[in-house]
Amino acid sequence: MEAASPAAPEAPAPEAPDLRRGIEAVLFISPGPVSLEVLAEVTGAEGEGLARAVEAVREKYSDPDGGIMFAEIAGGYTFRTGDLAREAVERFCRRPVDYSLSPAAMETLAIVAYLQPITRPEIARIRGVGADTVVANLLDKGLVAEAGRAQQTGAVKYRTTEAFEKLFGLVDLADLPSLEGFEATPADVEELREKLHLAADKRQ
């Protein structure tokens, strides 16, 4: 009778300072509230250790005089701007948005427009290079938004927004230039980019 093979050692739980930093970073980059379950998944912590770290972050960002406040909304945690910073934030939000797009951003936006909802790994596979920075830039400009998660992988899916349709003069997505037999080859991606450039020129 063979002896049972030893169980693989579990990854050590992150130390408290590292855990707090991880939670802060995730809440900072997330466009929406992050649940405790997701925090456990991405930090590798759970139970009382995770709860204490969340409370430490809450306490750190609980000063009503601060510019950033910890908030618990919609079943998750997030950062929001402090009430005393409202005027500065409102002035910032009234500034015109810079919608200038690099070739990489145009290429990524075309892929999202025609294949939405689509995940970053799928975008990266089509483009042949990583998509994290480009997608983050499009999120900041409000041209793409999260559209749930892929059932098998859990990866975030992305779709275009009304701001995208407005920027390119589209009544809705049905106005996208047709593309027969799309199989996401490099030549097709280049064609998608050219078509979006043409759509942008038409609105000028």
N, C-alpha and C positions, 0 to 999 in steps of 0.2 A: 504493500500500500504506500503510495507516494505521499510524502509530507506536503501539506498545503503550502503553497507559495506565500511568502509574507506579503501583506497588503502594502501597496505603495504609500509612502509617507505623505500625509497631507501637507499642503503648502502652509507655511507659518502665517498666522494672522498678522496683518500690518501693525506696526507700533502706533501708538496714539497720535503722535505728531504727524506721521506720514498719512494716517487715516484722515485726520482733519484736513490736511492739505489736499488730499484726493477728493474729499467731499466738496471743499471750496471750489476746486478747479472744475469739477463736473457741473456744479450748480452755475458756475460762471459761464461755461460754454453752452449749456443746454438752452434751447429756445423756449422751453416750457418747464413746468414743475416736474421734479424727478421723485419717483416713489421710493419708499424704503427698500422695496424688493430690488429695484434697479440699482440703488446704491450698494446693496449687499453683493449684487452680481459683479459690479465693476470694481469694487474695492477689495473683494475677498473677505470682508468682515461680516459678522452677523451678531445677533443677540444683544446682550448688554453692552458689549464693546462698541458696536455700531451705534446703538442708541445714545451712549455717552458722548461719542464723537459728534453726532448730530446736535446734541444739546450744547456742546462746546462751541460749535459753529454758530448756533442760534445766539448764544450769549455774547460771542465776539461781535456779532452784527446786530445787536439789540439797542445800540445807542440812538435815541430819537434825534440827536443832533448830527448823526452821521449821514453820509451821502448814499450809502448802500445799506439796506435792511434785509434781514432774513425774514422770509414769509413762508407760511404753510397754507397752501391753497390747492384746490382741485385734487386732493388726495396725494399731494407730493410737496416737495420743498423747492424753493427758488429764491433768487435775490430780486429785490425791487428797489427803486430809487427812494430815498428818504423824502419825507414831506417838505422839509426845508430846502431841498434842492429842486423843487418842482419848477420854479421859474427858469432856471438854467436849462433844465431838460426840455421844457416846452420851447424855448428859443432854439435849442439844438434841433429839435424835431421839425421846426418850421423851415430850417435851411433846405434848399433844393437838394435832392438826392443826385449823386453822381452816378449815372447809369452807363458810363463808359465801360466797355467790356473788352478784355483781351481776346486774342484768337482762341486761347484755351477755354476761356469762359464761354465764348460763343459756341464752341464745339460742344462743351458740356451741356449748355442750355438747349442746344438742338437735340441732343440725345434724350434729355429729360422730356422735352416737349413731345417727341414722337413715341417714346417708349414708357411714359409715365403710367403708374408709379414705378420707380426704379431705384435700386439701392446704390450706394457708393461702390461696393465691390463690382457690381455689374457695369457701372459707368467706367470704372478703372479697366475692366477687362476689355471693353469696347475700344477705349482710347489707347490702351497699352501703357498707361502711366497712372500714378496715383491721382485720386480725385478729391482728397480731403480738403486741401486748401482752396481749390476752385469752388467746390460746393459751399464751403463756409462763406466765401465771398458772395456767392449768389444768394445765400440765406441773408447775409447782412444787407444786401440791396433789396430784399423782399421780392426777388424774382422767382424763387422756389420756396417751398415750404414742406414740412414733414407731412407724410400721408400714411401713418401707421408703420407697422413692422412686417417684414417678410415672415411667413408662418414657419418655414423650416429653419432659417438661420437667425431670426430675430433682428436682422439688420434693418435700420431705419430706411423707409422708402420715401422718395421725394416726388413732388409734382410741381407744375408751374402754378403761378398765382394770377390774380386779376391784374396785378401790376405788370406782369409779363405781357398779358394780352393788350393792355393799354399802351405799353412801350412800343409794341410792334403793330399797333393799329388793327388788332383782331377783335371782331365782335365776340367770338368764342373760339374754342380750339378747333371747331369744324372749319374755320377759315385758314388753318395751317395749309401751306402749299402741299398738294398731294405728292406722294412718293411711292410709286409702284414697286413691288418686289423688294421692300427694304429688308436687308439682312445684316446691317451694321458692319459692313466691310469698311476699311479705311477710306475707300473712294466714296462710299455712301455717306460717311460722316462728313467728309469734305463738302459733299453736295448739300447736306443738311445745313451746314454752316453758311454756304453761299445763299441758300434759299432764305435763311433768316436775315442775312444782310439785305437781300432784296426787299423783304417785308419791312425792314426798318427804313429803307430808302423811300418806300411808298408813302410812309406817314409824314415825310418831311416836305 
